[in-house]
């Protein structure tokens, strides 16, 4: 029987906090550089970002169910999908419809902003739509692209896209700020792939934990955390970001033990789980704190 839970399950509603956070960061860069933004434009950017995330989630749920991956994956609180379709196979068509409807909504909002802000949004928007549709079926089979695709989506595409639709321009401030979620969200998906190595390998996926191993991937994870804070510090040093954005550095207190834990427990999924939780906290809190610094600067 179709219920609200079976419809929203493939959307992974509990994971939809990242788009508002990234839109907030893009809004922060826009406010810091221009002094004011349109509330309606912020709202539309928020709707478009959430729709994009729902779309990629629903495509992922649909294709993982069709490939049989969902039946092989051991779910954790942070990985392995929602489990909705294995429990409700008749909802596969509804899930695919959800993916396409939210994809269309994202595209419609993008076209609207192109009309009012200019065609300079087109390359970013088109790349974003390609990523949404192609992530599960293509990007996950190209190790380096699989590593950076999530970060591109939530970093440069979402943060710079928000900045552009609010101001009509791309700036170094928006680009540098967008690199923080680029490294963080790439790391989020990287660490979440650790428990899924065997299942993902069985259907032909080729992400870093499969191709270079979990231990080497933990080095990449630590490097990306380091680059996150170097980017933030460098952005302030070169005056692309205000000094108050450095409040985002607070999360380094969580990042250090998370990096150590990822290395130490790369092969022990039960002991890795708390560090996967820390990783989520870093992803959410760092851009929020940066945005707060930008908005009050």
C-alpha positions as CSV (number, residue, x, y, z in Angstrom):
1,X,0.0,0.0,0.0
2,X,1.3,3.4,-0.9
3,X,1.9,5.6,2.1
4,X,3.7,8.9,2.7
5,X,6.6,7.0,4.2
6,X,7.1,4.8,1.1
7,X,6.9,7.9,-1.2
8,X,9.3,10.0,0.9
9,X,11.7,7.1,1.8
10,X,13.6,7.2,-1.5
11,X,13.9,11.0,-1.1
12,X,16.1,10.3,2.0
13,X,14.4,13.3,3.8
14,X,16.7,13.0,6.8
15,X,19.7,13.7,4.5
16,X,18.2,16.8,2.9
17,X,19.9,19.2,5.3
18,X,22.9,19.7,3.0
19,X,21.2,21.8,0.3
20,X,19.9,24.4,2.7
21,X,23.4,24.6,4.3
22,X,25.0,25.2,0.9
23,X,22.4,27.7,-0.2
24,X,23.0,29.5,3.1
25,X,26.7,29.7,2.3
26,X,26.1,31.0,-1.2
27,X,23.7,33.6,0.3
28,X,26.4,34.5,2.8
29,X,28.9,35.3,0.1
30,X,26.3,37.3,-1.9
31,X,25.3,39.3,1.2
32,X,28.9,40.0,2.1
33,X,29.7,41.3,-1.3
34,X,26.5,43.1,-2.3
35,X,24.9,44.0,1.1
36,X,21.4,42.7,0.2
37,X,19.7,39.9,-1.7
38,X,16.1,39.1,-2.7
39,X,14.3,36.9,-0.3
40,X,12.2,35.4,-3.1
41,X,15.4,34.5,-5.0
42,X,16.9,32.9,-1.9
43,X,13.7,30.8,-1.6
44,X,13.7,29.7,-5.2
45,X,17.4,28.8,-4.9
46,X,16.5,26.7,-1.8
47,X,13.7,24.9,-3.6
48,X,15.9,24.2,-6.6
49,X,18.7,22.9,-4.5
50,X,16.5,20.6,-2.4
51,X,14.7,19.4,-5.6
52,X,18.1,18.6,-7.1
53,X,19.1,16.5,-4.1
54,X,15.8,14.7,-4.0
55,X,16.2,13.9,-7.7
56,X,19.7,12.4,-7.4
57,X,18.6,10.5,-4.3
58,X,15.6,9.0,-6.0
59,X,17.6,8.1,-9.2
60,X,20.1,6.4,-6.9
61,X,17.4,4.5,-5.1
62,X,15.8,3.4,-8.3
63,X,18.9,2.2,-10.1
64,X,20.4,0.6,-7.0
65,X,17.2,-1.4,-6.7
66,X,17.1,-2.3,-10.4
67,X,20.7,-3.4,-10.3
68,X,20.1,-5.7,-7.3
69,X,22.6,-3.7,-5.1
70,X,20.0,-2.9,-2.4
71,X,19.7,-6.6,-1.8
72,X,23.4,-7.0,-1.2
73,X,24.1,-3.9,0.8
74,X,24.3,-3.9,4.6
75,X,22.7,-0.5,5.5
76,X,24.2,1.8,8.1
77,X,22.7,5.1,9.5
78,X,24.9,6.8,6.9
79,X,25.0,4.6,3.9
80,X,23.2,1.8,2.0
81,X,20.1,3.7,0.9
82,X,16.7,3.9,2.6
83,X,15.7,0.3,2.0
84,X,12.3,1.4,0.8
85,X,12.2,-0.3,-2.6
86,X,13.4,-3.8,-1.4
87,X,10.5,-3.7,1.1
88,X,8.1,-2.1,-1.4
89,X,9.1,-3.2,-5.0
90,X,5.9,-1.9,-6.4
91,X,7.1,1.7,-5.5
92,X,9.9,1.6,-8.1
93,X,7.8,3.4,-10.7
94,X,6.8,6.1,-8.2
95,X,10.4,6.6,-7.2
96,X,11.5,7.0,-10.8
97,X,8.6,9.5,-11.3
98,X,9.8,11.4,-8.2
99,X,13.3,11.6,-9.7
100,X,12.1,13.0,-13.0
101,X,9.6,15.4,-11.5
102,X,12.2,17.0,-9.1
103,X,14.8,16.9,-12.0
104,X,12.3,18.9,-14.1
105,X,11.6,21.3,-11.2
106,X,15.4,21.9,-10.8
107,X,15.7,22.6,-14.5
108,X,12.7,24.9,-14.6
109,X,14.1,27.1,-11.7
110,X,17.4,27.1,-13.5
111,X,15.8,28.3,-16.7
112,X,13.9,31.0,-14.8
113,X,17.1,32.4,-13.3
114,X,18.8,32.3,-16.7
115,X,16.2,34.6,-18.0
116,X,16.6,37.1,-15.2
117,X,20.4,36.8,-14.6
118,X,21.8,35.7,-17.9
119,X,23.1,32.8,-19.9
120,X,26.3,32.6,-17.8
121,X,24.3,30.3,-15.5
122,X,23.9,27.8,-18.3
123,X,27.2,25.9,-18.1
124,X,26.9,25.5,-14.4
125,X,23.3,24.4,-14.6
126,X,23.8,22.0,-17.4
127,X,26.7,20.4,-15.7
128,X,24.6,20.1,-12.5
129,X,21.8,18.3,-14.4
130,X,24.2,15.9,-16.0
131,X,25.6,15.1,-12.6
132,X,22.1,14.5,-11.1
133,X,21.1,12.0,-13.9
134,X,24.5,10.4,-14.5
135,X,25.9,10.0,-10.9
136,X,24.6,6.5,-10.2
137,X,24.8,5.0,-13.7
138,X,28.1,6.5,-14.9
139,X,30.1,8.6,-12.3
140,X,30.2,5.7,-9.8
141,X,32.1,3.7,-12.4
142,X,34.9,6.3,-12.8
143,X,36.9,6.4,-9.6
144,X,38.2,10.0,-9.7
145,X,34.8,11.4,-11.0
146,X,33.0,9.4,-8.3
147,X,35.3,11.0,-5.7
148,X,34.7,14.6,-6.8
149,X,31.2,14.5,-8.2
150,X,29.4,14.9,-4.9
151,X,31.7,17.8,-3.9
152,X,31.1,19.5,-7.3
153,X,27.4,19.2,-6.9
154,X,27.2,20.7,-3.4
155,X,30.2,22.9,-3.7
156,X,30.8,24.9,-6.9
157,X,27.5,24.0,-8.5
158,X,25.3,24.8,-5.5
159,X,27.2,27.5,-3.7
160,X,28.4,29.4,-6.8
161,X,25.0,28.8,-8.4
162,X,23.3,30.4,-5.5
163,X,25.7,33.3,-5.5
164,X,25.1,33.9,-9.2
165,X,21.3,33.7,-9.1
166,X,21.4,36.3,-6.2
167,X,23.9,38.7,-7.7
168,X,24.2,37.9,-11.4
169,X,28.0,37.4,-11.2
170,X,30.6,34.8,-10.3
171,X,33.3,35.9,-7.9
172,X,36.4,34.5,-6.3
173,X,34.7,34.8,-2.9
174,X,32.0,32.4,-4.0
175,X,34.4,30.1,-5.7
176,X,36.7,29.9,-2.6
177,X,33.8,29.4,-0.3
178,X,32.4,26.7,-2.5
179,X,35.6,24.7,-2.2
180,X,34.9,24.0,1.5
181,X,31.7,21.9,0.8
182,X,33.5,20.5,-2.3
183,X,36.2,18.9,-0.1
184,X,33.8,18.1,2.7
185,X,31.0,16.5,0.7
186,X,33.4,14.5,-1.5
187,X,34.7,13.2,1.8
188,X,31.2,12.5,3.1
189,X,30.5,10.1,0.2
190,X,34.0,8.7,0.3
191,X,33.8,7.6,3.9
192,X,30.2,6.4,3.4
193,X,31.5,4.0,0.6
194,X,33.8,2.1,3.1
195,X,31.0,-0.3,4.3
196,X,29.8,-0.9,0.7
197,X,33.0,-2.1,-1.0
198,X,31.9,-5.7,-1.5
199,X,28.4,-5.0,-2.6
200,X,29.4,-2.1,-4.9
201,X,32.2,-4.1,-6.5
202,X,29.7,-6.9,-7.4
203,X,27.7,-4.6,-9.7
204,X,30.7,-2.9,-11.3
205,X,31.2,0.2,-9.3
206,X,34.7,1.6,-9.2
207,X,35.1,4.2,-6.4
208,X,38.3,4.8,-4.4
209,X,37.7,2.3,-1.6
210,X,37.4,-0.4,-4.3
211,X,40.2,0.7,-6.6
212,X,42.9,1.8,-4.1
213,X,41.6,0.2,-0.9
214,X,40.1,1.6,2.3
215,X,43.5,2.3,3.9
216,X,44.7,4.5,1.0
217,X,41.3,6.1,0.8
218,X,41.6,7.1,4.5
219,X,44.7,9.1,3.4
220,X,42.6,10.9,0.8
221,X,40.0,11.5,3.4
222,X,42.6,13.1,5.7
223,X,44.0,15.2,2.8
224,X,40.6,16.5,1.9
225,X,40.0,17.6,5.5
226,X,43.3,19.4,5.5
227,X,42.5,21.1,2.2
228,X,39.2,22.2,3.6
229,X,40.8,24.3,6.4
230,X,43.7,25.4,4.2
231,X,41.1,26.8,1.7
232,X,39.3,28.6,4.5
233,X,42.4,30.1,5.9
234,X,43.8,31.0,2.5
235,X,40.5,32.6,1.6
236,X,40.8,34.9,4.6
237,X,44.5,35.6,4.0
238,X,43.9,36.7,0.4
239,X,40.9,38.8,1.5
240,X,38.4,36.7,-0.5
241,X,36.6,35.9,2.7
242,X,36.1,38.0,5.8
243,X,38.1,37.1,9.0
244,X,34.9,36.2,10.7
245,X,34.5,33.3,8.3
246,X,37.3,31.7,10.3
247,X,34.7,30.6,12.8
248,X,34.3,27.6,10.5
249,X,37.7,26.5,11.8
250,X,36.0,25.4,15.0
251,X,35.1,22.1,13.4
252,X,38.8,21.2,13.1
253,X,38.4,19.9,16.6
254,X,36.1,17.2,15.2
255,X,38.0,16.8,12.0
256,X,41.3,15.7,13.6
257,X,39.8,12.7,15.5
258,X,37.6,11.9,12.5
259,X,40.6,11.6,10.3
260,X,42.5,9.5,12.9
261,X,39.4,7.3,13.3
262,X,39.0,6.8,9.5
263,X,42.6,5.6,9.3
264,X,42.6,3.5,12.4
265,X,39.3,1.7,11.7
266,X,39.2,1.7,7.9
267,X,38.6,-2.1,8.0
268,X,36.3,-2.3,11.0
269,X,32.9,-0.9,10.0
270,X,31.4,-1.2,13.5
271,X,34.1,1.0,15.0
272,X,34.1,3.3,12.0
273,X,30.4,4.3,12.5
274,X,31.1,7.0,15.2
275,X,33.6,8.7,12.9
276,X,31.1,8.6,10.0
277,X,28.8,10.5,12.4
278,X,31.5,13.0,13.1
279,X,32.0,13.4,9.3
280,X,28.3,14.4,9.0
281,X,28.7,17.0,11.8
282,X,31.7,18.5,10.0
283,X,29.9,18.7,6.7
284,X,26.9,20.5,8.2
285,X,28.5,22.7,10.8
286,X,31.5,24.1,8.9
287,X,29.5,25.8,6.1
288,X,26.9,27.0,8.6
289,X,29.6,28.7,10.7
290,X,31.2,30.2,7.6
291,X,27.9,31.5,6.4
292,X,27.3,33.1,9.9
293,X,30.7,34.8,9.7
294,X,29.9,36.1,6.2
295,X,26.5,37.4,7.2
296,X,27.7,39.3,10.3
297,X,30.9,40.6,8.7
